[in-house]
Amino acid sequence: MFISVLDLFKIGIGPSSSHTMGPMVAAKDFRDRIQSFVANHTVPSFLQVRCTLRGSLAFTGKGHATDRAVTLGMHEYTPQGLANLNVNELFQKLWQLNTLQINQSTVIHFNPAEDIIFDRGEPLPEHPNGMIFQLLDETGKTLLTETYFSIGGGFITTLQEIGQLVAPIKMDAVSSCGFPFDSANQMMKMSVDSGLSVAAMKRSNEMERISEIALNEGLDAVWDAMRTCLENGLVTEGRLPGGLNIKRRAHALYQQLQSNPEKANLNDWLCAYAMAVNEENAAGHMVVTAPTNGAAGVIPAVIYYAVKHEGATLKQVHDFLLVAGAIGGLIKHNSSISGAEVGCQGEVGSASAMAAAGLCAIKGGTTEQIENAAEIALEHHLGMTCDPVGSLVQVPCIERNGFGAIKAYTAASLAIRGDGQHFMSLDNCIAAMKQTGLEMSVKYKETSLGGLAVSITEC
């Protein structure tokens, strides 16, 4: 099994990897297909694009800016390309256009307010995050169509491809890398047999596809984006968009800690750092999927603390990301990182496990201790629901990232003080998360139909 660390950690924009970044990528892909279709077929003078959102995308797409994402993608924008732009200003211009200029002679009608449909009927059977794109003529006849699924972390797949998946993600062949571990037990055995650390094995796998220079540059870019996002969040005040009138808190908390550092503890710093990231994500600004947007604050917070307070080096940051990527790949391969599939245990739970493993590694942990750290962190997120209030990634998502970072640090500390031997394996814990997600009511899987999302009394 192989999934690149540079695919798992994607630079993009908030507020959601599955509901914003994935649909944007899908819309851009369908736009590209339209261009190819128009270039190779005689088409009528009137053409129209329609996008129908199904399942979780329909229920919480408004709050997660899915309609904005589809609009941006249909106008050829990508998540990474928007990272440093004023997205709100750009979106307002595009929303008013009502057409797509495909080439000099072909204009397609696309009115986002009417042509993006939130269908709250039954979800598509293959996945809860479904999108059906259509190119129509003036009679409503479909000339071109594609169905996409946003499968978590900004990854998408088509209807044809999803039936070929042996897991919730497309995987390269086992023979495609030198250390093709697809379970934590295999990872530990390969580490023992080779004498290499998890970071070294992951680096070796990556370098079979790209050069070491490209890998290091990619890791640098990921960390730079994480740090920039976090530091932007620490200095920004105001209230978050969406209608809940939620006040940003990271800036005030950070100021308190800086003015009275002798009274600040580990938990305070981690919460300030994690919340800073997720406030930026909730505002729709630049963020890195880690492994998702909803859980984007956990890993940057732990790394930032290690760098700022414990003197971690850039080499250690690289190793942290490689190890976190290895664990994230195992979770995505054997379960899911999508809140719409398994609830928040798959988002913040996965991020906490990845952060715990990365921190344990740079503190000198053995492969067995790294596996133990990831298991501890994931175990104590099992059953966590995804029930965002108002369909927004604000309550409870922002605070939850702080607690995920705290659990990650605690898990790494416990594992380092042990010998790596423990009762419950990471593989079994991942399997438990998958089964728990399968049995979890759809009300608690990013639909805002239950839990905190419906527990508000408005006066």
C-alpha positions in Angstrom: 0.0 0.0 0.0 1.3 3.4 -0.9 -0.2 6.9 -0.5 2.2 9.8 -0.7 2.7 12.1 2.3 2.4 15.0 -0.2 -1.1 13.7 -1.3 -2.2 13.3 2.3 -1.1 16.8 3.3 -2.7 19.0 0.7 -2.4 22.8 0.7 -5.8 24.4 0.0 -8.6 26.4 1.5 -11.3 25.9 4.1 -13.7 25.1 5.5 -13.8 21.4 4.5 -11.6 18.9 2.6 -14.5 16.6 1.7 -17.2 19.3 1.2 -15.1 22.2 -0.2 -11.8 20.9 -1.7 -13.1 17.6 -3.1 -16.1 19.2 -4.9 -13.9 21.9 -6.3 -11.6 19.3 -7.8 -14.5 17.4 -9.1 -16.0 20.5 -10.7 -12.7 21.4 -12.3 -12.4 17.9 -13.7 -15.9 18.0 -15.2 -15.1 21.4 -16.7 -12.0 19.8 -18.4 -14.2 16.9 -19.7 -16.7 19.5 -21.2 -13.8 21.2 -23.0 -12.7 17.9 -24.5 -16.3 17.0 -25.4 -16.9 20.3 -27.1 -13.6 20.0 -29.0 -14.5 16.6 -30.4 -18.3 16.9 -31.0 -20.8 19.1 -32.8 -22.7 20.7 -30.0 -26.0 22.8 -30.0 -25.9 26.5 -29.4 -27.5 26.2 -26.0 -25.7 24.3 -23.3 -26.2 24.2 -19.6 -24.3 22.6 -16.6 -26.1 21.2 -13.6 -24.6 19.8 -10.4 -26.7 17.7 -8.0 -25.3 17.2 -4.5 -26.4 14.1 -2.7 -26.0 12.7 0.9 -23.9 14.6 3.3 -23.0 17.2 0.7 -26.7 18.1 0.3 -27.3 18.3 4.1 -24.3 20.3 5.1 -23.0 21.7 1.8 -24.3 25.2 2.4 -22.5 25.5 5.7 -19.4 23.9 4.2 -19.4 26.2 1.1 -19.9 23.3 -1.3 -21.8 25.5 -3.7 -18.9 28.1 -3.6 -16.5 25.3 -4.3 -18.4 23.9 -7.3 -18.6 27.4 -8.7 -14.9 28.0 -8.3 -14.0 24.6 -9.8 -16.3 25.2 -12.8 -14.3 28.4 -13.4 -11.1 26.4 -13.4 -9.8 27.2 -10.0 -8.1 24.7 -7.7 -7.8 24.6 -3.9 -4.1 25.1 -4.0 -4.3 27.8 -6.5 -6.7 29.8 -4.3 -4.5 29.5 -1.1 -3.2 33.0 -1.4 -6.1 34.8 -3.1 -9.1 36.7 -1.7 -11.6 33.9 -2.3 -14.6 35.8 -1.0 -14.1 38.7 -3.5 -13.4 36.3 -6.3 -16.4 34.1 -5.6 -18.8 37.1 -5.5 -17.7 38.0 -9.1 -18.0 34.4 -10.4 -21.4 33.9 -8.7 -22.9 36.8 -10.8 -21.5 35.6 -14.2 -24.1 32.9 -15.0 -22.0 31.6 -17.9 -18.8 29.6 -18.5 -16.6 30.5 -21.4 -15.3 27.2 -22.7 -13.6 28.5 -25.9 -14.0 31.5 -28.2 -17.2 30.2 -29.7 -18.8 28.2 -26.9 -20.5 29.7 -23.9 -22.3 27.4 -21.4 -25.1 28.6 -19.1 -24.3 28.0 -15.4 -26.3 29.9 -12.8 -24.9 28.5 -9.5 -28.0 29.6 -7.5 -30.3 27.4 -9.7 -27.9 24.9 -11.3 -26.4 23.6 -8.0 -29.1 21.4 -6.5 -29.0 20.2 -2.9 -30.9 16.9 -3.1 -31.7 15.7 0.4 -33.2 12.4 -0.8 -31.5 9.1 -0.4 -27.7 9.3 -0.8 -26.0 7.4 -3.6 -25.3 3.8 -2.5 -21.5 3.9 -3.1 -20.6 6.8 -0.7 -22.4 9.5 1.3 -20.6 12.3 -0.5 -21.9 12.1 -4.0 -22.1 14.7 -6.9 -23.7 14.2 -10.3 -22.6 16.7 -13.0 -24.5 17.0 -16.2 -24.1 18.9 -19.5 -27.6 19.5 -20.9 -29.0 20.8 -24.1 -32.0 23.2 -24.3 -34.5 20.2 -24.1 -32.9 19.0 -20.9 -31.2 16.0 -22.7 -28.0 14.9 -21.0 -25.0 15.1 -23.4 -22.3 14.4 -20.9 -22.4 13.3 -17.3 -20.1 12.1 -14.5 -20.7 11.1 -11.0 -18.0 11.9 -8.4 -17.5 11.0 -4.8 -15.6 13.1 -2.3 -14.0 10.4 -0.2 -12.2 12.5 2.5 -9.1 14.6 2.7 -9.7 16.3 -0.7 -9.6 13.0 -2.6 -12.2 12.3 -5.2 -13.2 9.2 -7.3 -15.6 8.6 -10.1 -18.5 6.2 -10.2 -16.5 3.9 -12.5 -13.4 4.1 -10.2 -15.1 3.6 -6.9 -16.1 0.1 -7.8 -12.4 -0.7 -8.4 -11.3 0.4 -4.9 -10.2 -2.3 -2.4 -10.3 0.4 0.3 -11.7 3.9 0.5 -8.9 5.2 -1.7 -7.1 4.2 -4.9 -3.8 2.4 -4.0 -0.7 1.8 -6.0 0.3 -1.9 -6.4 2.1 -3.6 -3.6 5.2 -4.0 -5.8 5.4 -0.2 -6.3 7.5 0.5 -3.2 10.2 -1.2 -1.2 8.3 -1.2 2.1 4.7 -1.8 1.1 3.2 -2.2 4.6 -0.6 -2.0 4.6 -1.0 -2.7 8.3 0.8 -1.5 11.5 2.0 -5.1 12.2 3.6 -5.2 8.8 5.2 -1.8 9.4 6.7 -3.0 12.6 8.0 -6.3 11.1 9.5 -4.5 8.1 11.2 -2.0 10.5 12.7 -4.9 12.5 13.8 -6.8 9.4 15.4 -3.8 7.7 16.7 -2.0 10.7 15.1 1.2 9.4 12.8 3.6 11.3 9.3 4.4 10.1 10.4 7.7 8.8 13.3 6.1 6.9 11.0 3.5 5.3 8.4 6.1 4.4 11.1 8.3 2.9 12.5 5.4 0.9 9.0 4.7 -0.5 8.5 8.3 -1.5 11.9 8.5 -3.2 11.0 5.7 -5.6 8.6 8.2 -7.2 10.3 11.6 -6.7 13.8 12.8 -5.9 14.9 13.6 -2.4 15.2 17.2 -3.3 11.5 17.3 -4.5 10.4 15.4 -1.4 12.1 17.8 1.0 10.8 20.8 -0.9 7.3 19.4 -0.7 7.6 18.8 3.0 9.0 22.3 3.5 6.0 23.7 1.6 3.6 21.7 3.7 5.2 22.9 7.0 5.5 26.5 5.8 1.8 26.5 4.9 0.8 24.9 8.2 3.0 27.5 10.1 1.6 30.4 8.1 -2.0 29.4 8.7 -1.4 28.9 12.4 0.4 32.2 12.9 -2.2 34.1 10.8 -4.8 32.6 13.2 -2.9 33.8 16.3 -3.0 37.4 15.2 -6.5 37.6 13.7 -9.5 38.9 15.6 -13.2 39.2 14.8 -16.1 36.8 14.3 -16.4 33.8 12.0 -18.7 33.8 9.0 -21.8 31.6 8.7 -24.4 33.1 11.0 -23.5 31.6 14.4 -21.7 34.8 15.4 -18.8 32.8 16.8 -16.0 35.0 18.1 -12.4 34.0 17.4 -10.6 33.1 20.6 -7.1 32.0 19.6 -5.7 35.6 19.5 -6.9 36.6 22.9 -5.8 33.2 24.4 -2.3 33.6 22.8 -2.0 37.1 24.2 -2.8 35.9 27.7 -0.2 33.2 27.4 2.5 35.5 26.1 1.9 38.1 28.9 1.9 35.5 31.6 4.0 32.5 30.3 4.9 31.3 33.8 1.2 30.5 34.3 0.8 28.9 30.9 0.8 25.1 30.6 1.2 22.6 27.7 -2.6 22.4 27.2 -3.0 26.1 27.0 -0.4 26.4 24.2 -1.7 23.4 22.2 -5.3 24.8 22.3 -4.2 28.2 21.2 -2.2 26.8 18.3 -4.8 24.3 17.2 -7.7 26.7 17.5 -5.8 29.3 15.5 -5.6 26.9 12.6 -9.2 25.9 12.7 -10.5 29.4 13.0 -8.6 30.1 9.8 -10.2 27.1 8.3 -13.7 28.1 9.4 -13.0 31.5 7.7 -12.3 29.8 4.4 -8.6 30.7 4.4 -5.5 28.7 3.5 -5.1 25.5 5.4 -3.5 22.1 4.9 -5.5 18.9 5.0 -4.0 17.0 8.0 -5.5 14.6 7.1 -8.8 16.7 6.6 -9.7 20.3 7.0 -12.0 19.7 9.9 -9.0 18.2 11.8 -6.4 20.5 10.3 -5.3 22.0 13.6 -4.0 19.0 15.5 -0.8 18.1 13.7 0.4 21.8 13.1 -0.3 22.5 16.8 1.8 19.6 18.0 4.7 20.4 15.5 4.6 24.1 16.3 4.8 23.4 20.0 7.7 21.0 19.4 9.6 23.6 17.4 8.8 26.7 19.5 9.0 25.2 23.0 11.2 22.1 22.6 13.7 23.1 19.9 12.7 20.6 17.2 14.7 20.9 14.0 13.6 21.1 10.4 14.9 17.5 9.9 12.6 16.4 12.8 9.7 18.2 11.3 10.3 16.3 8.1 10.4 13.0 10.1 7.3 14.0 12.0 5.4 14.5 8.7 6.7 11.3 7.2 5.7 9.2 10.2 2.3 11.0 10.5 1.8 10.3 6.8 2.5 6.6 7.2 0.0 6.3 10.0 -2.6 8.4 8.1 -2.2 6.2 5.1 -2.8 3.0 7.2 -6.0 4.5 8.6 -7.3 5.7 5.3 -6.4 2.3 3.7 -8.0 0.2 6.4 -10.9 2.5 7.5 -11.6 6.1 6.6 -10.7 9.7 7.4 -14.1 11.0 6.3 -16.5 12.4 8.8 -19.4 11.5 6.4 -18.3 7.9 6.5 -17.3 7.3 10.1 -17.9 10.4 12.1 -15.3 12.7 13.7 -13.3 9.7 15.0 -12.1 9.4 11.5 -11.1 13.1 11.3 -9.8 14.4 14.7 -9.2 10.8 15.9 -7.0 10.1 12.9 -5.2 13.4 13.1 -4.5 12.8 16.8 -3.1 9.3 16.1 -0.9 10.7 13.3 0.4 13.5 15.6 1.1 11.1 18.4 3.1 8.9 16.2 5.0 11.8 14.7 5.8 13.3 18.1 6.9 9.9 19.5 9.2 9.4 16.5 11.1 12.7 16.9 11.4 12.1 20.7 13.3 9.0 19.9 10.6 6.4 20.1 11.0 2.9 18.7 8.7 1.6 16.0 6.8 -0.3 18.6 6.4 2.8 20.7 5.3 4.8 17.7 2.6 2.2 16.9 1.6 2.3 20.6 1.3 6.1 20.6 -1.0 6.1 17.5 -3.2 3.4 19.1 -3.6 5.3 22.4 -4.6 8.5 20.6 -7.0 6.8 18.2 -8.5 4.6 20.9 -9.6 7.6 23.0 -11.5 9.1 20.1 -13.5 6.0 19.2 -17.2 6.7 18.8 -16.8 10.5 18.3 -19.6 11.8 16.2 -19.6 14.5 13.6 -22.5 16.7 14.4 -21.5 20.3 13.4 -23.9 23.0 14.6 -25.4 25.0 11.7 -23.6 22.7 9.3 -20.4 24.8 10.0 -17.0 23.7 11.1 -17.1 25.8 14.2 -18.9 24.1 17.1 -17.6 21.7 18.3 -14.9 21.4 15.6 -12.5 24.3 16.6 -12.2 23.3 20.3 -12.1 19.6 19.4 -8.8 20.2 17.5 -7.3 21.5 20.7 -8.3 18.4 22.6 -7.1 16.2 19.8 -3.6 17.9 20.1 -3.6 17.4 23.9 -4.5 13.7 23.5 -1.8 13.3 20.9 0.9 14.8 23.2 -0.4 12.6 26.1 -0.4 9.5 24.0 3.2 10.1 22.8 4.3 10.7 26.4 2.7 7.5 27.6 4.2 5.5 24.8 7.7 6.8 25.3 7.6 5.8 28.9 6.5 2.3 28.0 8.4 -0.5 26.1 6.0 -0.6 23.2 4.2 -3.7 24.4 0.5 -3.2 24.9 -2.8 -5.1 24.8 -4.7 -3.4 21.9 -2.9 -3.2 18.6 -3.3 -0.2 16.3 -4.6 -2.5 13.6 -7.4 -3.7 15.9 -8.2 -0.1 16.9 -8.4 1.0 13.3 -10.8 -2.0 12.6 -12.9 -1.0 15.6 -13.1 2.6 14.3 -14.3 1.3 10.9 -16.9 -1.0 12.5 -18.1 1.8 14.8 -18.5 4.1 11.8 -20.5 1.5 9.9 -22.9 1.1 12.9 -23.1 4.8 13.6 -26.4 6.5 12.7 -26.3 8.8 9.7 -27.5 11.5 12.0 -24.0 11.7 13.5 -22.0 11.5 10.2 -21.7 15.1 9.0 -25.4 15.6 8.2 -26.2 17.9 11.2 -29.3 15.8 11.9 -28.5 14.8 15.4 -26.4 15.5 18.5 -25.1 19.0 19.2 -26.5 20.2 15.8 -30.1 19.8 17.0 -29.5 20.6 20.7 -29.8 24.3 20.6 -32.7 26.3 22.0 -33.2 29.6 20.4 -35.0 32.3 22.3 
